[in-house]
């Protein structure tokens, strides 16, 4: 929360973060919402959603899987069992 609020466009980023969390698959953290769905949910536009997703990946709240595809960082937010979270954490790139 502090990272979101101390960065650019905190209101939009926080709204997108909450939308992302509500569209995260159980046990995988894969975000199933489209940018359009997130824009509608957050009350903003697709361009702002893209900026927010990029910001969330920069602060390691999300992991960019591919262009336009993200999943929750297992150390930040998780919905699922502990074993699935541990497996997801093992897939993180070394920092």
N, C-alpha and C positions, 0 to 999 in steps of 0.2 A: 504494500500500500504506500509506504514512504517513497519508494522508487517511482511509482506511478505519479504521485502527487508532486514530486519535485521535478518532474520532467515537463516537456512541452505538451500542451493540450491535455491537461490532467483530467478534465471532465469527460471528454470524449474517450480518452484511453481507459478510464475507469468504467465507463458505460460499455465499451466493447469488451473489456475484461469480464465483466459480469455476464455479458451475452455469450462469450466464448465458454465460460465455465458451465453455463446451462446447456450448451450443445456439445459437451465433451462426452465421448463414449465411455461407458463403464468399463473398467479394467484395461483400457488402452490409452485414454486421454486424447484420442483423435478427435479433432474438431469437425463436426459434420455439417455445420451451417455454412452457407455461402456468404460472400461479402455482402450481397444484397439483403439477405436475411438479417445479418448482423447490423447493417445500416438501418434497417427498419426498426429493429429492436432497440438500438441505441439512439434513434432519432437523429441520425446524421446521414451523410452520403458515403458512397462507396470509396471515394478517394480518402476521406478521413478514416474510414475503417482500415484501409491499407496502411496508412501512416501509423495507426494505433497498433496494428498487428506487428509491424516492423519494430515499433518501440517496445512492445511486449516481448518480442524475441531478443532485442538488445539487452533487456534487463533480466533475461533468462526466466521469464514467467512462462514463455512458450518456446517450443523447439520448432524451427522451420524444417519440415520434412522435405518439401519440394516447393517450387514456385506456387504460392497461393495456398499451400497446404501446411497446416500446423497441428501440433498436439501439445497438451499440457506438459510442462516440465514436472516430472514426478516428485521433485523436491519442493515444489511450490504449491501445487494443488493436485488433488487426486481423488477420484471416486472409483473405488474398487477394493479388491483384497490386497493384502500386504505382499503376497507372492508376486502378483502382477505388477505392483509398484516396483518391487526389487528387480524384476526382469527388465522393466522399462528403464530403470536407472543404469543397469548394466550396458544398455545401448547408447548411453550418452557419450559424446566424444570427450576425450581427455582434455583437460584445461590446463 
